[in-house]
Amino acid sequence: MANDTWIKGKTCMITGANTGIGKETARKIAALGAHVIMVCRNPEKGETARKEIIETTTNQDVDLLICNLSSLKDVKRFAEEFQKNYSNLHVLINNAGVFRMKREVTEDGYEITFGVNYLAHFYLTKLLLPILKKSSPSRIVNLSSDMHKFYKIKIKDPLLEKRYSGQQAYSNSKTAMVLFTNKLVRELEGTNVSVFTVNPGHVKTQLTTAGLPKWFSTISNLIPNRRTPAIGAESSVYAAVSPSLEGLTGLYFSDCKESKTAKMTKDPVNQDYLWDLSEVLVSRAIKKED
């Protein structure tokens, strides 16, 4: 990527960085000379990926940190420890994600797709805002999906307690990420912290294959323009490192080009509703753990 020197020497955190899009994002950004923080749940898989990234990029400045995004208490522990041990954070890429055909819940009792893909990143981002502001100019990159344009989020029931479908749960979480981005733009006005959302496209990763029925994988394989994780990572990397985005915020990218989002994601009423609900869900989980 041309003119990518902005990221050299900067600290960049990527969740879900041991596999798929996250791993390729970490690899590409490490190759540009950044200090990469890989956030993973599994220490063994994370360390294997870290060593591979160091070997293929020759960048030794790659750290592995462990966090279980299905536990908001662990998200809190992680964010507090990170800010004690690190003095800067210039880029936060909220990449980690799950997809489930059957309804499962997190350790906090919340539907897992919404809980991991969105709610954990909502809480992590809020906790890391002080260090992002201190490190500005800085960027937050939220992974979404164009699926959010076709499945309307059940905003009054984002945890799908009444009726569940895997596609709806995934869309809920990815629409929530766009709403979150747009709300953050308002919250961070004047801070020099930019927020972007990216659509990686339909990528063949562990998320789209592991634990899913054979018929679903078969149908998934028939979808045209299916991408490798390396190609899927390109928009994330673009949003994180491109100097041309300096001073901009609130944009949604597909194929490294600005794209439109669903109309409902632009409504401040929807943004505020989701933000307030997220605050309640986080507070309830943390209090329950205490």
PyMOL commands that set and color helices and strands:
alter all, ss='L'
color gray80, all
select helices_A, chain A and resi 5-7+20-31+43-57+72-85+112-134+146-149+166-187+206-208+214-222+229-232+234-241+243-245+263-266+268-289
alter helices_A, ss='H'
color red, helices_A
select strands_A, chain A and resi 11-15+35-40+62-66+91-94+138-143+193-199+252-254+257-259
alter strands_A, ss='S'
color yellow, strands_A
deselect
rebuild
show_as cartoon
